[in-house]
Amino acid sequence: MTDQQLSPARIEKEKEVAVIASSFKKATSMVVLGYQGMDVPSVTELRARFRKAGVEYRVVKNSLFQQAIKGSPLATNKVLEKALTGMNGIAFSHEDPTAAAKVVKQFRKEGEKHEKLQVKAGVLESSVMGGAEVESTLATMPGKNELRAMLLAQLQAPMQKLLQQLQAPSQNLVYAIEAHRKQLAGE
């Protein structure tokens, strides 16, 4: 069939599959969320938090998502297949792999309305984890900025120690002179 023979609905679905596939390929991680039972203001707040954290959030039809991941190792994963039931949203983290999981964990802690958000599954690179593992493992891992800070601290430590060693003789001389002055002054 050519584009002229396809119905407008079919063309829209193919565009949506292409957008989902693109997001999936660019993502460093993703979290599958069930939002059934949540009210509109809560979902709007969640979307705003995702945007602020640099996470792309999309409500997707399960069949379109499955078409988008066809050909990837995840297409036949049983955990992901089980998670793709009911109404789902997918949070794609493009920069920091832990961003979406951290936003979800913090969001779920903030009241009864927010607890209705279900974490169904998560994907980090090509490994799939269950919802509980997303909150306990992925959400507690250090983020990209935290890892950078840790690396910077490790790189600075030898320089700081060297500087302390270089300053020690002059400090010791000052202490010795001060001690001698006190001794002469009878203090």
C-alpha positions as CSV (number, residue, x, y, z in Angstrom):
1,M,0.0,0.0,0.0
2,T,1.2,3.5,-0.7
3,D,0.6,6.5,1.6
4,Q,-2.3,7.6,-0.6
5,Q,-4.1,4.3,0.0
6,L,-3.6,4.4,3.8
7,S,-6.3,5.8,5.9
8,P,-5.5,9.0,7.9
9,A,-5.8,7.0,11.1
10,R,-3.2,4.5,9.9
11,I,-0.8,7.3,8.9
12,E,-1.2,8.8,12.3
13,K,-0.4,5.5,14.0
14,E,2.7,5.0,11.8
15,K,3.9,8.5,12.8
16,E,3.3,7.7,16.5
17,V,5.2,4.4,16.1
18,A,8.1,6.3,14.5
19,V,8.2,8.9,17.3
20,I,8.1,6.2,20.0
21,A,10.9,4.2,18.2
22,S,13.0,7.4,18.0
23,S,12.5,8.1,21.7
24,F,13.3,4.5,22.6
25,K,16.5,4.5,20.6
26,K,17.8,7.7,22.1
27,A,16.9,6.8,25.7
28,T,19.5,5.7,28.2
29,S,16.7,4.2,30.4
30,M,12.9,4.1,30.5
31,V,10.2,3.5,33.1
32,V,6.8,2.0,32.3
33,L,4.1,3.6,34.5
34,G,0.5,2.7,35.2
35,Y,-1.5,5.9,35.9
36,Q,-5.0,4.3,36.3
37,G,-6.9,6.0,39.2
38,M,-4.9,9.2,39.2
39,D,-6.6,12.5,38.8
40,V,-5.7,15.1,36.1
41,P,-3.9,17.6,38.4
42,S,-1.6,14.8,39.7
43,V,-0.8,13.6,36.2
44,T,-0.1,17.3,35.1
45,E,2.2,17.7,38.1
46,L,4.0,14.5,37.3
47,R,4.5,15.7,33.7
48,A,5.9,19.0,34.9
49,R,8.4,17.3,37.1
50,F,9.5,15.0,34.3
51,R,10.0,18.1,32.0
52,K,12.0,19.8,34.7
53,A,14.3,16.7,35.1
54,G,14.8,16.4,31.3
55,V,12.6,13.3,31.0
56,E,10.3,12.7,28.1
57,Y,6.9,11.3,29.2
58,R,4.4,9.8,26.7
59,V,1.2,8.0,27.1
60,V,1.3,5.2,24.6
61,K,-0.9,2.5,23.3
62,N,0.7,-0.8,24.2
63,S,0.3,-2.2,20.6
64,L,2.1,0.9,19.2
65,F,4.9,0.6,21.7
66,Q,5.3,-3.1,20.9
67,Q,5.5,-2.2,17.2
68,A,8.1,0.5,18.0
69,I,10.4,-1.9,19.8
70,K,10.1,-4.7,17.2
71,G,13.5,-6.1,16.3
72,S,15.1,-5.1,19.6
73,P,16.0,-7.6,22.3
74,L,13.3,-6.2,24.5
75,A,10.5,-7.2,22.1
76,T,10.4,-10.7,23.5
77,N,11.1,-9.9,27.2
78,K,8.4,-11.4,29.4
79,V,8.7,-8.8,32.2
80,L,8.2,-6.0,29.8
81,E,5.4,-7.9,28.0
82,K,3.6,-8.4,31.3
83,A,4.0,-4.7,32.1
84,L,2.4,-3.6,28.9
85,T,-1.2,-4.2,29.9
86,G,-3.7,-1.5,30.8
87,M,-3.1,2.2,30.5
88,N,0.5,3.0,30.4
89,G,2.8,6.0,30.2
90,I,6.5,5.6,29.3
91,A,9.2,7.9,30.9
92,F,12.3,8.1,28.6
93,S,15.5,9.4,30.3
94,H,17.8,10.6,27.6
95,E,20.7,12.2,29.6
96,D,20.7,10.8,33.2
97,P,19.5,7.1,33.3
98,T,18.3,7.6,36.9
99,A,16.3,10.8,36.3
100,A,12.8,9.2,35.6
101,A,13.1,6.7,38.4
102,K,14.1,9.4,40.9
103,V,11.2,11.6,39.9
104,V,8.8,8.7,40.2
105,K,10.1,7.6,43.6
106,Q,9.9,11.2,45.0
107,F,6.4,11.7,43.5
108,R,5.0,8.5,45.0
109,K,6.2,9.5,48.5
110,E,4.1,12.7,48.5
111,G,0.6,11.5,49.4
112,E,-2.2,9.1,48.9
113,K,-3.1,10.5,45.4
114,H,0.4,10.1,44.2
115,E,0.7,6.5,45.5
116,K,-1.7,5.5,42.8
117,L,1.1,5.8,40.2
118,Q,2.3,2.3,39.5
119,V,5.8,1.5,38.5
120,K,5.4,-1.5,36.2
121,A,8.9,-2.0,34.8
122,G,12.1,-0.3,33.9
123,V,14.7,-0.7,31.3
124,L,18.4,0.3,31.7
125,E,20.3,-0.2,28.5
126,S,19.1,-3.7,27.5
127,S,18.2,-5.1,30.9
128,V,14.6,-5.1,32.1
129,M,13.7,-4.9,35.8
130,G,10.4,-5.1,37.6
131,G,8.7,-2.2,39.2
132,A,10.0,-2.8,42.8
133,E,13.5,-3.1,41.5
134,V,13.2,0.3,39.6
135,E,12.3,2.0,42.9
136,S,14.9,0.2,45.1
137,T,17.8,0.1,42.6
138,L,17.5,2.5,39.7
139,A,16.1,5.3,41.8
140,T,18.9,5.1,44.4
141,M,21.8,5.0,42.0
142,P,23.9,8.2,41.8
143,G,22.8,10.4,38.9
144,K,25.0,11.8,36.2
145,N,25.8,15.0,38.1
146,E,26.5,13.1,41.4
147,L,28.9,10.9,39.5
148,R,30.6,13.9,38.0
149,A,31.0,15.4,41.5
150,M,32.4,12.1,42.9
151,L,34.9,11.9,40.0
152,L,36.0,15.5,40.5
153,A,36.5,14.9,44.2
154,Q,38.7,11.9,43.4
155,L,40.7,13.9,40.9
156,Q,41.2,16.8,43.3
157,A,42.2,14.7,46.4
158,P,45.9,14.1,45.3
159,M,46.4,17.8,44.5
160,Q,45.0,18.9,47.8
161,K,47.3,16.4,49.7
162,L,50.3,17.7,47.7
163,L,49.4,21.3,48.5
164,Q,49.1,20.4,52.2
165,Q,52.5,18.7,52.1
166,L,54.1,21.7,50.4
167,Q,52.6,24.1,53.0
168,A,53.5,22.0,56.1
169,P,57.2,23.1,56.4
170,S,56.3,26.8,56.4
171,Q,53.4,26.2,58.9
172,N,55.8,24.2,61.2
173,L,58.3,27.1,61.0
174,V,55.6,29.6,62.0
175,Y,54.5,27.3,64.9
176,A,58.1,26.9,66.1
177,I,58.8,30.7,66.0
178,E,55.5,31.4,67.9
179,A,56.4,28.7,70.5
180,H,59.9,30.2,70.9
181,R,58.4,33.8,71.3
182,K,56.0,32.5,74.0
183,Q,58.9,30.8,75.8
184,L,60.9,34.0,75.8
185,A,58.0,36.1,76.9
186,G,57.3,33.6,79.7
187,E,53.8,32.7,78.6
